[in-house]
Amino acid sequence: MPKKIPSEIKIYIKRYSGNENSLSVRKISDKVKHKFGISISKSYVASILQPSGKSRKTGRKNEVIKYKRKEFPCGFIFLAAFSDLLGFFEQISNLIKNKLPSVTETDIQNYLKYIGLKNFLVAKNLLLKDSEIAYISQVSLSERSNIQLVEKVLATTPINIGKTFFCDKVKPVAHLKMFFTDGTELFCDPVFQSLYDKLPDVITNYALISEVRRKIKTFFKERVFYIGHIEKIDSISEVFINFAQGVTSGINKIEAIDISGKTIETYKFGDKKLSFIAGYYPKQLNKKLESIDKIKYKSIHTISGTFAYTSIMARFGLKEGNKEIILNNFILKNRNSKKLIWGLLTNKRTDLESLFKRYFLLWPRLHTAVKEHSREKGQILSDFALTDININTAADLGILWDRINKLFLAKYMVNIVNFRGLITFKDDFCCVKWSDSVKNSTKLLEVSDLYFKGKKLIQI
């Protein structure tokens, strides 16, 4: 390793670590060698990351990045993730990117977040360290010249974000209607937790159109349709069998339906065939499962804990009619107990453990208690007072942060700006452990679908 490392390599290490949190110092060291042709030690990479409050294990196994073991203003991380879902800073970036040809769109968005958050804090008389603001915004403090450049562009580029844009991002979806290639038509709630054959009389849940778009895009990218649980308790229902046969035949389109029963958006897929996975109470198939206790169980680690699981290929049908399907039936139990705690049905035959882990990322606590659909909900955001915002100064970006905070409060019913906790990054999720004083206030965040630095936010 050379005695003096060029400053551009130090900047690269900090920036790259901010974008790729799952990488160990060994892999970052390899990246530096590939890009600059210079070999640097793992301990040197770790020393570069330490001042910013980050630490990484240098070993090859169990690679984890985590913030130092002290409480961090994690509430702002959730706000930043919520802003990414709504796409407000992405919209501004699109309007000014032609004046910043040397800066990537992602960096522009992050600089805008940083500028806005600093001004929001000043307006609200809140204090955060500059390093904390940078971490939340995913920027490096060594990039101040680029941040100042963005501020200059804002001052010379009048920007108006209209009410129509805001409303498009927060339209409430009450139901989804699915049209399958075999002619079947079914409904599910907008968080894909349950199936039903007709619209219920009472609206039981809702999601933002932005959340629905993201999940549908993810499902079709992964080519797997995820359903939280089968609602009928005593048996496999005809609705589920129709869904299983329909999704296998192909999905023609999905309609998003608002709280008034009106279709507000349609997604067409051209009869794409997908795999699926759905959860259920073991009690539903109890008679069929009594004989599997002697089968050997395997161990699997998920966000929800470590379970023992086994599987059998099972044939499911209805007492009346000739509909039947053969599915991979997985049973989960606690490692040191005979009690079955959850079941999973899928038509997939391979790559099953990664499928399970992805399922529990979507519903990390579903195996302990299925959420009541009639749970207390936040304010319907379409009823929220939304007006145009003119972005001409850095202070105006602070006003945009204030709107994000108010929308978050309306949806999740929690003022999260002062919440602190410990944050830990793992391979496929970002875990926030709240301080004891705020744990009971974050109930609705359990069903949020928010991401920070490309990883699902999970709270404990």
Phi and psi in degrees as a GROMACS rama.xvg file:
@    title "Ramachandran Plot"
@    xaxis  label "Phi"
@    yaxis  label "Psi"
@TYPE xy
-64.2969  153.817  PRO-2
-64.7505  -37.3243  LYS-3
-120.663  122.556  LYS-4
-91.8877  127.28  ILE-5
-55.6134  144.574  PRO-6
-62.1547  -30.1527  SER-7
-64.3444  -29.1073  GLU-8
-72.494  -39.4764  ILE-9
-61.3444  -43.3034  LYS-10
-63.1896  -42.2164  ILE-11
-60.9545  -42.9154  TYR-12
-60.7173  -45.0132  ILE-13
-67.018  -43.2726  LYS-14
-68.9698  -42.5248  ARG-15
-66.9678  -37.4087  TYR-16
-66.2503  -32.0286  SER-17
-69.3407  -30.0867  GLY-18
-90.0263  -24.5786  ASN-19
-126.833  75.618  GLU-20
-70.939  -16.2577  ASN-21
-83.9953  -5.32373  SER-22
-82.3095  140.601  LEU-23
-83.4898  169.619  SER-24
-63.7777  -30.836  VAL-25
-62.0061  -44.8104  ARG-26
-69.0779  -35.9716  LYS-27
-64.6033  -39.7927  ILE-28
-60.1774  -41.4642  SER-29
-64.6512  -37.9889  ASP-30
-63.7076  -42.382  LYS-31
-62.5595  -43.137  VAL-32
-63.1494  -39.7081  LYS-33
-68.2646  -38.2294  HIS-34
-82.821  -40.812  LYS-35
-110.508  -10.4465  PHE-36
73.2255  21.4455  GLY-37
-120.357  131.199  ILE-38
-89.0594  126.961  SER-39
-127.923  152.242  ILE-40
-79.9857  160.354  SER-41
-65.7123  -37.7207  LYS-42
-66.279  -31.8715  SER-43
-68.0766  -42.7821  TYR-44
-59.1687  -44.3139  VAL-45
-61.2197  -38.3602  ALA-46
-67.7341  -30.9859  SER-47
-69.6997  -37.0462  ILE-48
-79.1527  -26.8047  LEU-49
-58.1312  -44.1261  GLN-50
-59.8104  -26.8375  PRO-51
-84.9338  2.59316  SER-52
92.4282  7.21978  GLY-53
-102.776  152.227  LYS-54
-141.926  147.466  SER-55
-135.728  140.287  ARG-56
-68.8799  141.155  LYS-57
-92.3823  -6.44209  THR-58
-75.0616  171.621  GLY-59
-86.1803  -19.5232  ARG-60
-107.319  156.506  LYS-61
50.9099  47.9592  ASN-62
-69.0945  122.045  GLU-63
-138.973  137.392  VAL-64
-109.875  138.868  ILE-65
-147.373  154.678  LYS-66
-75.5917  153.656  TYR-67
-52.0247  150.592  LYS-68
-73.0447  64.555  ARG-69
-143.414  154.147  LYS-70
-66.9505  140.794  GLU-71
-124.474  151.552  PHE-72
-70.902  71.3791  PRO-73
-68.6117  -19.0447  CYS-74
-56.6677  -38.1994  GLY-75
-71.3741  -25.1054  PHE-76
-65.7542  -41.1143  ILE-77
-65.6045  -37.8925  PHE-78
-65.3265  -41.1566  LEU-79
-62.9584  -41.2281  ALA-80
-65.2913  -37.9056  ALA-81
-65.6682  -38.4699  PHE-82
-65.2643  -35.3161  SER-83
-65.5201  -40.1551  ASP-84
-60.6487  -43.0782  LEU-85
-77.6966  -25.1637  LEU-86
78.2928  22.3645  GLY-87
-64.9936  -48.6031  PHE-88
-72.2709  -27.5431  PHE-89
-62.9692  -39.2601  GLU-90
-62.7748  -44.4581  GLN-91
-65.68  -41.0159  ILE-92
-58.2768  -41.6404  SER-93
-62.4424  -29.3126  ASN-94
-82.4839  -19.3008  LEU-95
-119.052  -3.16395  ILE-96
-62.5354  -28.3993  LYS-97
-68.3699  -18.0365  ASN-98
-93.7811  -1.24792  LYS-99
-130.953  62.0203  LEU-100
-63.0885  -22.7412  PRO-101
-90.8782  0.345142  SER-102
-115.693  134.269  VAL-103
-69.8711  156.428  THR-104
-61.7749  -40.27  GLU-105
-62.0963  -42.5076  THR-106
-64.7118  -39.9757  ASP-107
-59.5028  -46.0673  ILE-108
-58.9068  -42.7635  GLN-109
-69.0397  -37.5252  ASN-110
-63.5383  -40.0552  TYR-111
-62.8719  -41.168  LEU-112
-60.6926  -45.5481  LYS-113
-61.228  -48.6227  TYR-114
-62.3633  -45.2387  ILE-115
-64.9051  -41.9912  GLY-116
-65.1832  -40.4337  LEU-117
-60.2616  -42.8371  LYS-118
-74.356  -31.9923  ASN-119
-63.4104  -42.9312  PHE-120
-63.853  -40.359  LEU-121
-63.5355  -45.2109  VAL-122
-63.8718  -31.1631  ALA-123
-98.9083  5.02275  LYS-124
55.6212  42.608  ASN-125
-108.12  149.093  LEU-126
-118.796  128.121  LEU-127
-136.042  151.31  LEU-128
-68.1055  150.132  LYS-129
-60.7376  -35.3524  ASP-130
-66.0671  -33.8522  SER-131
-69.5801  -41.8905  GLU-132
-61.8768  -41.6489  ILE-133
-64.3059  -41.7571  ALA-134
-63.7872  -45.6243  TYR-135
-61.5199  -39.245  ILE-136
-85.4175  -7.63138  SER-137
63.8242  44.6299  GLN-138
-124.668  163.039  VAL-139
-104.006  137.733  SER-140
-65.9872  -12.9722  LEU-141
-75.739  -5.23666  SER-142
-101.442  27.3016  GLU-143
-58.2445  -34.5023  ARG-144
-63.5142  -39.2069  SER-145
-68.3668  -37.8844  ASN-146
-62.0298  -44.6822  ILE-147
-64.2116  -35.5072  GLN-148
-63.3937  -41.3868  LEU-149
-63.5147  -40.0424  VAL-150
-61.6734  -40.2752  GLU-151
-65.0629  -40.8184  LYS-152
-64.053  -40.7815  VAL-153
-59.9147  -40.4414  LEU-154
-66.2924  -22.4851  ALA-155
-111.096  5.89243  THR-156
-129.269  95.8256  THR-157
-60.8378  127.04  PRO-158
-126.512  131.779  ILE-159
-123.449  121.154  ASN-160
-102.183  109.904  ILE-161
-77.7877  161.879  GLY-162
-57.976  -35.6812  LYS-163
-60.2056  -40.2949  THR-164
-63.035  -46.6703  PHE-165
-61.0692  -45.5933  PHE-166
-63.5887  -34.8623  CYS-167
-62.4725  -31.2607  ASP-168
-82.565  -22.5495  LYS-169
-116.339  14.4508  VAL-170
-58.9857  132.263  LYS-171
-81.8871  136.429  PRO-172
-111.142  127.7  VAL-173
-100.066  -31.034  ALA-174
-148.096  160.408  HIS-175
-124.28  134.111  LEU-176
-110.411  127.515  LYS-177
-109.15  134.44  MET-178
-115.673  118.727  PHE-179
-102.44  158.8  PHE-180
-61.3658  -31.8515  THR-181
-80.4674  6.52737  ASP-182
95.4602  -7.86794  GLY-183
-70.672  140.897  THR-184
-127.353  125.26  GLU-185
-136.724  166.629  LEU-186
-121.129  155.817  PHE-187
-145.998  162.874  CYS-188
-73.5558  163.158  ASP-189
-72.6764  -6.35535  PRO-190
-105.388  10.7762  VAL-191
59.9774  38.73  PHE-192
-93.2726  -31.9578  GLN-193
-145.439  157.254  SER-194
-107.888  150.908  LEU-195
-153.653  156.876  TYR-196
-91.4513  -10.9297  ASP-197
-150.505  161.061  LYS-198
-64.9067  129.87  LEU-199
-71.2895  158.591  PRO-200
-70.6368  -28.0448  ASP-201
-114.912  134.766  VAL-202
-72.2293  120.937  ILE-203
-102.172  -17.5391  THR-204
-164.698  161.928  ASN-205
-150.46  159.722  TYR-206
-138.778  160.027  ALA-207
-73.5962  148.329  LEU-208
-58.9434  -31.4538  ILE-209
-62.9741  -38.964  SER-210
-67.6193  -41.6945  GLU-211
-63.2838  -45.6095  VAL-212
-58.2273  -44.0576  ARG-213
-63.978  -45.6324  ARG-214
-66.7942  -43.6719  LYS-215
-61.8789  -42.3924  ILE-216
-60.3344  -42.46  LYS-217
-65.8581  -44.1875  THR-218
-58.0889  -44.7357  PHE-219
-77.4577  -24.9067  PHE-220
-69.2845  -41.9683  LYS-221
-82.8266  -13.5773  GLU-222
61.5152  35.4752  ARG-223
-137.053  132.307  VAL-224
-101.47  123.329  PHE-225
-104.714  128.467  TYR-226
-122.286  129.103  ILE-227
-59.3038  -54.5167  GLY-228
-158.862  156.627  HIS-229
-86.588  121.667  ILE-230
-70.2356  -35.7914  GLU-231
-68.7451  132.367  LYS-232
-87.8082  -37.3586  ILE-233
-88.789  -13.694  ASP-234
-164.422  173.45  SER-235
-76.4065  126.002  ILE-236
-86.6079  162.277  SER-237
-63.7874  -33.1245  GLU-238
-59.314  -44.5871  VAL-239
-67.0928  -42.0245  PHE-240
-62.6401  -40.0055  ILE-241
-63.2372  -39.4195  ASN-242
-63.7383  -48.0038  PHE-243
-59.4654  -42.9224  ALA-244
-71.1077  -36.7324  GLN-245
-68.5385  -46.7577  GLY-246
-67.5885  -27.9051  VAL-247
-73.6482  -33.6709  THR-248
-72.7502  -28.918  SER-249
132.769  148.234  GLY-250
-106.012  121.986  ILE-251
-82.6224  -49.6046  ASN-252
-162.312  164.221  LYS-253
-131.441  132.476  ILE-254
-107.908  134.304  GLU-255
-93.0834  127.147  ALA-256
-115.589  132.309  ILE-257
-85.3007  -174.831  ASP-258
-69.596  -15.5988  ILE-259
-92.9036  -2.38358  SER-260
91.1536  7.94538  GLY-261
-92.017  137.498  LYS-262
-74.4275  121.187  THR-263
-108.319  -14.4109  ILE-264
-160.903  143.954  GLU-265
-127.336  134.23  THR-266
-116.21  118.899  TYR-267
-103.675  139.184  LYS-268
-127.611  -2.20365  PHE-269
63.1872  40.1632  GLY-270
63.9122  39.7128  ASP-271
-71.3986  136.65  LYS-272
-93.4936  134.355  LYS-273
-127.385  157.329  LEU-274
-81.8326  173.084  SER-275
-149.843  161.252  PHE-276
-144.194  138.371  ILE-277
-140.767  142.683  ALA-278
-93.7686  161.985  GLY-279
-158.263  158.884  TYR-280
-70.1119  133.802  TYR-281
-57.6481  -27.0732  PRO-282
-58.7443  -29.3443  LYS-283
-60.4798  -35.8997  GLN-284
-117.748  30.6708  LEU-285
-55.8952  -41.5831  ASN-286
-65.0506  -32.5858  LYS-287
-78.3482  -16.3772  LYS-288
-102.061  -8.27728  LEU-289
-59.372  -28.4111  GLU-290
-86.4903  -4.38166  SER-291
-94.0832  1.39103  ILE-292
-61.3308  -27.2269  ASP-293
-86.5089  -6.90177  LYS-294
-73.6868  144.755  ILE-295
-68.8191  136.074  LYS-296
-101.703  148.35  TYR-297
-107.972  164.092  LYS-298
-104.859  142.004  SER-299
-140.498  137.187  ILE-300
-101.719  126.552  HIS-301
-133.451  172.958  THR-302
-59.5666  -27.4934  ILE-303
-84.7946  -7.40542  SER-304
132.97  -175.608  GLY-305
-102  124.327  THR-306
-120.119  161.442  PHE-307
-102.002  137.229  ALA-308
-138.678  155.236  TYR-309
-143.613  170.168  THR-310
-147.487  154.848  SER-311
-141.823  147.685  ILE-312
-78.8853  124.466  MET-313
-128.071  144.953  ALA-314
-100.145  126.458  ARG-315
-118.851  136.249  PHE-316
-150.551  177.759  GLY-317
-105.883  148.602  LEU-318
-62.7013  -35.1423  LYS-319
-110.599  134.975  GLU-320
94.3996  178.151  GLY-321
-114.888  20.5721  ASN-322
-81.3865  129.345  LYS-323
-155.658  154.016  GLU-324
-139.695  154.771  ILE-325
-113.205  122.771  ILE-326
-130.506  158.591  LEU-327
-80.1418  116.304  ASN-328
-107.463  111.633  ASN-329
-107.037  132.354  PHE-330
-114.927  131.752  ILE-331
-115.479  143.129  LEU-332
-145.135  162.282  LYS-333
-65.3001  147.547  ASN-334
-58.0605  -36.2418  ARG-335
-107.517  28.0878  ASN-336
-141.826  151.615  SER-337
-87.8682  -10.1977  LYS-338
-71.6549  125.281  LYS-339
-77.5638  132.946  LEU-340
-112.673  -23.6909  ILE-341
-164.078  155.156  TRP-342
-131.672  153.858  GLY-343
-134.578  133.924  LEU-344
-116.134  133.41  LEU-345
-149.655  154.613  THR-346
-96.9724  3.9624  ASN-347
-81.2285  151.311  LYS-348
-117.719  -13.8947  ARG-349
-130.587  165.544  THR-350
53.3999  43.1835  ASP-351
-77.9646  -36.383  LEU-352
-64.8139  -39.9652  GLU-353
-66.1507  -31.7445  SER-354
-65.1596  -43.5208  LEU-355
-61.0445  -46.494  PHE-356
-61.4975  -39.2534  LYS-357
-66.0134  -39.5425  ARG-358
-59.4644  -45.9649  TYR-359
-75.4106  -16.9908  PHE-360
-68.0868  -36.0348  LEU-361
-74.7508  -37.7355  LEU-362
-133.324  75.7165  TRP-363
-66.8926  -20.5193  PRO-364
-121.363  13.8055  ARG-365
-67.5047  -28.4076  LEU-366
-72.4163  -17.5109  HIS-367
-91.7289  -31.9138  THR-368
-167.079  117.446  ALA-369
-68.1346  129.769  VAL-370
-66.7914  140.313  LYS-371
-69.7361  132.333  GLU-372
-65.3337  -24.9235  HIS-373
-86.6145  23.4221  SER-374
-58.7594  157.201  ARG-375
-62.2757  132.975  GLU-376
-117.363  157.162  LYS-377
-76.0122  179.015  GLY-378
-64.0518  140.476  GLN-379
-66.4821  119.278  ILE-380
-71.0366  -18.2697  LEU-381
-67.7668  -20.5763  SER-382
-86.7906  -5.87963  ASP-383
-74.8438  141.142  PHE-384
-68.9025  106.536  ALA-385
-114.888  131.156  LEU-386
-130.047  170.399  THR-387
-65.0013  152.428  ASP-388
-128.573  128.128  ILE-389
-95.2275  127.026  ASN-390
-108.361  99.8496  ILE-391
-123.226  -16.6677  ASN-392
-138.044  169.553  THR-393
-62.3749  -35.146  ALA-394
-62.0138  -32.0333  ALA-395
-65.6655  -32.6717  ASP-396
-66.5756  -30.9024  LEU-397
-64.6965  -35.731  GLY-398
-65.165  -37.4733  ILE-399
-65.1713  -40.3047  LEU-400
-60.9987  -38.3943  TRP-401
-63.203  -38.918  ASP-402
-65.7931  -41.7395  ARG-403
-58.2873  -43.7432  ILE-404
-62.5523  -42.3055  ASN-405
-68.83  -38.3587  LYS-406
-66.2191  -39.3565  LEU-407
-61.6941  -45.4346  PHE-408
-60.8378  -41.3315  LEU-409
-66.1359  -38.1146  ALA-410
-79.5047  -45.9904  LYS-411
-103.123  -2.32155  TYR-412
57.1942  39.8167  MET-413
-148.731  130.801  VAL-414
-87.4197  99.109  ASN-415
-93.941  -2.16127  ILE-416
-62.0407  -31.2026  VAL-417
-98.5717  7.59975  ASN-418
-78.0355  134.891  PHE-419
-123.834  156.85  ARG-420
-173.097  -176.696  GLY-421
-98.7252  138.888  LEU-422
-119.86  135.254  ILE-423
-134.589  131.905  THR-424
-98.8211  134.349  PHE-425
-127.106  -174.094  LYS-426
-55.3175  -44.4047  ASP-427
-128.703  11.8465  ASP-428
-156.475  164.734  PHE-429
-118.72  117.305  CYS-430
-101.799  128.262  CYS-431
-113.709  121.84  VAL-432
-105.29  107.884  LYS-433
-71.2808  153.327  TRP-434
-66.1189  154.267  SER-435
-57.3659  -29.7616  ASP-436
-70.8277  -17.3469  SER-437
-119.78  -2.46753  VAL-438
-55.1395  -41.7308  LYS-439
-74.6104  -6.47156  ASN-440
-97.616  -1.11741  SER-441
-113.206  26.7054  THR-442
-58.1005  -45.6259  LYS-443
-69.5725  -17.3654  LEU-444
-71.2446  -14.1748  LEU-445
-62.74  -26.245  GLU-446
-105.76  13.0194  VAL-447
-75.1421  156.274  SER-448
-125.079  70.0059  ASP-449
-116.459  149.362  LEU-450
-131.026  139.506  TYR-451
-127.038  124.484  PHE-452
55.5295  37.3115  LYS-453
80.3706  7.58983  GLY-454
-122.465  141.805  LYS-455
-62.9154  132.242  LYS-456
-82.5162  121.903  LEU-457
-120.322  132.252  ILE-458
-108.58  145.529  GLN-459
